[in-house]
Amino acid sequence: MTQPIKVALAGAGAFGIKHLDAIKLIDGVEVVSLISRDIDKTREVAAKYGIGHCSTDLADSLALKDVDAVILCTPTQMHAAQAIACMEAGKHVQVEIPLCDVLKDGEAVVELQQRSGLVAMCGHTRRFNPSHQWVRQRITAGEFNIQQMDVQTYFFRRTNMNALGQPRSWTDHLLWHHAAHTVDLFAYQCGSPIVKANAIQGPIHPVLGIAMDMSIQLKAANGAICTLSLSFNNEGPLGTFFRYIGDTGTYLARYDDLFSGKDEKIDVSRVAVSMNGIELQDREFFAAIREGREPNGSVAQVLPCYQVLHQLEQQLNAA
């Protein structure tokens, strides 16, 4: 019998809970340690999921010899340093998107992964959502080529609250977090690197210190283009909506649902073993560990996305 992969999960907030729910559905994986800022909340979540060890310090979990891998669902600004700490402790690591908010930090993560040979993956969930997988299957079969992607990422976050309506201890970012999803997906689906990128942003919020509205244009080497609109000012509908315009059709991805350009629903229920992108992402992480291979969404594969974001940040700062 194969030994279970024992996991420490850092971050008991909204996204950490999504991973805990996903891991319950995956055989041969056990969460043995939970780390979060508030020890009382951490213990409460740990009790609900049957997790035996709790701490407010990631180092405590990294010191546990039976921990094989770590999933980081912590504030953006901690991602790169914590991913490095996990690999220095000999642990495989999956860090939630974004890999970093400073390019050189992401480059350091990739350098250590390549030197250590450990599995290091970033949670670019759009690669795993069945709706986007269905489109990719058509592309790889030579049945569809992207000419344009039109993407809207809209939230209502004029105060610093998380997805559960709870106060956040950190500030989210349209460019380094939410744009990362689309920048990576566009290049991934096109199978072609991004060669041109432009961005403009609206006023900086006086309290949060971030732009609340942003527009990004991308062009891939193969000629495909992408227009991305992002806002924290939008009252609804909320979420990210993708329109794929190609040479043989148009497809609209809304959450886990996919529609044709004529608004006909496409069945994507048989694309993968689950309709849950987080579960599919986690399955890939654990499969890569067991099989000793590079995962889809490895830190090396997604680094070009952060190179583009760095370029866009420099452009915005110079404007």
Stockholm file with secondary structure:
# STOCKHOLM 1.0

chainA/1-319         MTQPIKVALAGAGAFGIKHLDAIKLIDGVEVVSLISRDIDKTREVAAKYGIGHCSTDLADSLALKDVDAVILCTPTQMHAAQAIACMEAGKHVQVEIPLCDVLKDGEAVVELQQRSGLVAMCGHTRRFNPSHQWVRQRITAGEFNIQQMDVQTYFFRRTNMNALGQPRSWTDHLLWHHAAHTVDLFAYQCGSPIVKANAIQGPIHPVLGIAMDMSIQLKAANGAICTLSLSFNNEGPLGTFFRYIGDTGTYLARYDDLFSGKDEKIDVSRVAVSMNGIELQDREFFAAIREGREPNGSVAQVLPCYQVLHQLEQQLNAA
#=GR chainA/1-319 SS CCCCEEEEEECCSHHHHHHHHHHTTSTTEEEEEEECSCHHHHHHHHHHHTCCEEESCHHHHHTCTTCCEEEECSCGGGHHHHHHHHHHTTCEEEEESCSCSSHHHHHHHHHHHHHHCCCEEEECGGGTSHHHHHHHHHHHTTSCCEEEEEEEEECBCSSCBCTTSCBCSSCCCIIIIIHHHHHHHHHHHHTSCEEEEEEEECCBCTTTCSBSEEEEEEEETTSCEEEEEEESBCCSSCEEEEEEEESSCEEEEETTEEEETTCCEECCTTSSSCSCHHHHHHHHHHHHHHHTSCCTTBHHHHHHHHHHHHHHHHHHHHC
#=GC SS_cons         CCCCEEEEEECCSHHHHHHHHHHTTSTTEEEEEEECSCHHHHHHHHHHHTCCEEESCHHHHHTCTTCCEEEECSCGGGHHHHHHHHHHTTCEEEEESCSCSSHHHHHHHHHHHHHHCCCEEEECGGGTSHHHHHHHHHHHTTSCCEEEEEEEEECBCSSCBCTTSCBCSSCCCIIIIIHHHHHHHHHHHHTSCEEEEEEEECCBCTTTCSBSEEEEEEEETTSCEEEEEEESBCCSSCEEEEEEEESSCEEEEETTEEEETTCCEECCTTSSSCSCHHHHHHHHHHHHHHHTSCCTTBHHHHHHHHHHHHHHHHHHHHC
//
